[in-house]
Amino acid sequence: MPEEIILIAAVTVDGFIARHNNEITNWTKDLKLFKKQTLGHTVIVGSNTYDTLLKDLPGRKIIKYSRTKDPRQILMSIREKRCFVIGGGKTYSKFSSFLTHLFITPHPYVFNKGVRLFDLRIKELRLKFESLNSFDKKEGIFQYQYRVIKS
Ligand SMILES: NC(=O)c1ccc[n+]([C@@H]2O[C@H](COP(=O)([O-])OP(=O)(O)OC[C@H]3O[C@@H](n4cnc5c(N)ncnc54)[C@H](OP(=O)(O)O)[C@@H]3O)[C@@H](O)[C@H]2O)c1
């Protein structure tokens, strides 16, 4: 299992990642950062999100998650030190107990409804702030990097 299992997400200030399950994510401003950080790594993506991707993610090994698959088995099959869970909300939830880090970029939107960061019930996570990535200061796009405290 990878040492680092990183959730990476763009969220609204009210904690949503999409307006609905099939939304093409075109409102995020940190795509370049997402690309830079995930390049060369394995990414785990849920089937809804996979269907919304307009193009492949070159330079990354994509593992498509569906509910019949066991998250632990998927992670055990990854030989690299680091992998990313790239969403959506149900996939983040299903992998939540294995996450070691959360990379969260708040965006200046309030959706009020839609797909939550964790869209299924999960156990509470305790986080420790590790660093802030100032991606675009002018636009206020900062990525917060947290480590999950394992008890
Ligand atoms: N803002 C961001 O950073 C960001 C990142 C990623 C995605 N998104 C957005 O998130 C949305 C998709 O999120 P999502 O949560 O709907 O889908 P998702 O996580 O992409 O896909 C749903 C996954 O959960 C599985 N699943 C497990 N238990 C389930 C249950 N009880 N009910 C339903 N599915 C279950 C599904 O399996 P089956 O295949 O067997 O159905 C599927 O693999 C899209 O609009 C996408 O654009 C945003």
PDBQT file of the ligand as one rigid body, heavy atoms in Angstrom, charges set to zero:
ROOT
HETATM    1  N1  LIG A 201     -14.174  19.694  -7.525  1.00  0.00    +0.000 N 
HETATM    2  C1  LIG A 201     -13.397  18.638  -7.604  1.00  0.00    +0.000 C 
HETATM    3  O1  LIG A 201     -12.201  18.675  -7.233  1.00  0.00    +0.000 OA
HETATM    4  C2  LIG A 201     -13.951  17.358  -8.138  1.00  0.00    +0.000 A 
HETATM    5  C3  LIG A 201     -13.122  16.223  -8.182  1.00  0.00    +0.000 A 
HETATM    6  C4  LIG A 201     -13.651  15.056  -8.676  1.00  0.00    +0.000 A 
HETATM    7  C5  LIG A 201     -14.970  14.993  -9.096  1.00  0.00    +0.000 A 
HETATM    8  N2  LIG A 201     -15.752  16.077  -9.046  1.00  0.00    +0.000 N 
HETATM    9  C6  LIG A 201     -17.159  16.008  -9.443  1.00  0.00    +0.000 C 
HETATM   10  O2  LIG A 201     -17.817  15.086  -8.588  1.00  0.00    +0.000 OA
HETATM   11  C7  LIG A 201     -18.970  14.573  -9.273  1.00  0.00    +0.000 C 
HETATM   12  C8  LIG A 201     -19.025  13.072  -9.125  1.00  0.00    +0.000 C 
HETATM   13  O3  LIG A 201     -19.008  12.696  -7.760  1.00  0.00    +0.000 OA
HETATM   14  P1  LIG A 201     -19.847  11.424  -7.288  1.00  0.00    +0.000 P 
HETATM   15  O4  LIG A 201     -19.697  11.299  -5.812  1.00  0.00    +0.000 OA
HETATM   16  O5  LIG A 201     -21.216  11.519  -7.839  1.00  0.00    +0.000 OA
HETATM   17  O6  LIG A 201     -19.182  10.220  -8.073  1.00  0.00    +0.000 OA
HETATM   18  P2  LIG A 201     -17.782   9.446  -8.095  1.00  0.00    +0.000 P 
HETATM   19  O7  LIG A 201     -17.190   9.332  -6.753  1.00  0.00    +0.000 OA
HETATM   20  O8  LIG A 201     -16.964  10.006  -9.210  1.00  0.00    +0.000 OA
HETATM   21  O9  LIG A 201     -18.311   8.055  -8.617  1.00  0.00    +0.000 OA
HETATM   22  C9  LIG A 201     -19.208   7.329  -7.738  1.00  0.00    +0.000 C 
HETATM   23  C10 LIG A 201     -18.447   6.132  -7.260  1.00  0.00    +0.000 C 
HETATM   24  O10 LIG A 201     -18.904   5.694  -6.013  1.00  0.00    +0.000 OA
HETATM   25  C11 LIG A 201     -19.261   4.327  -6.128  1.00  0.00    +0.000 C 
HETATM   26  N3  LIG A 201     -20.198   4.060  -5.062  1.00  0.00    +0.000 N 
HETATM   27  C12 LIG A 201     -19.897   3.398  -3.947  1.00  0.00    +0.000 A 
HETATM   28  N4  LIG A 201     -20.917   3.365  -3.112  1.00  0.00    +0.000 NA
HETATM   29  C13 LIG A 201     -21.910   4.039  -3.689  1.00  0.00    +0.000 A 
HETATM   30  C14 LIG A 201     -23.218   4.342  -3.289  1.00  0.00    +0.000 A 
HETATM   31  N5  LIG A 201     -23.708   3.948  -2.111  1.00  0.00    +0.000 N 
HETATM   32  N6  LIG A 201     -23.971   5.050  -4.125  1.00  0.00    +0.000 NA
HETATM   33  C15 LIG A 201     -23.462   5.439  -5.304  1.00  0.00    +0.000 A 
HETATM   34  N7  LIG A 201     -22.203   5.173  -5.730  1.00  0.00    +0.000 NA
HETATM   35  C16 LIG A 201     -21.427   4.470  -4.921  1.00  0.00    +0.000 A 
HETATM   36  C17 LIG A 201     -19.714   4.184  -7.559  1.00  0.00    +0.000 C 
HETATM   37  O11 LIG A 201     -19.687   2.833  -7.989  1.00  0.00    +0.000 OA
HETATM   38  P3  LIG A 201     -20.440   2.308  -9.339  1.00  0.00    +0.000 P 
HETATM   39  O12 LIG A 201     -19.486   2.609 -10.452  1.00  0.00    +0.000 OA
HETATM   40  O13 LIG A 201     -20.581   0.858  -9.089  1.00  0.00    +0.000 OA
HETATM   41  O14 LIG A 201     -21.734   3.050  -9.449  1.00  0.00    +0.000 OA
HETATM   42  C18 LIG A 201     -18.651   5.028  -8.244  1.00  0.00    +0.000 C 
HETATM   43  O15 LIG A 201     -17.411   4.366  -8.359  1.00  0.00    +0.000 OA
HETATM   44  C19 LIG A 201     -18.828  14.993 -10.730  1.00  0.00    +0.000 C 
HETATM   45  O16 LIG A 201     -19.699  16.054 -10.994  1.00  0.00    +0.000 OA
HETATM   46  C20 LIG A 201     -17.384  15.454 -10.826  1.00  0.00    +0.000 C 
HETATM   47  O17 LIG A 201     -17.202  16.439 -11.819  1.00  0.00    +0.000 OA
HETATM   48  C21 LIG A 201     -15.269  17.278  -8.578  1.00  0.00    +0.000 A 
ENDROOT
TORSDOF 0
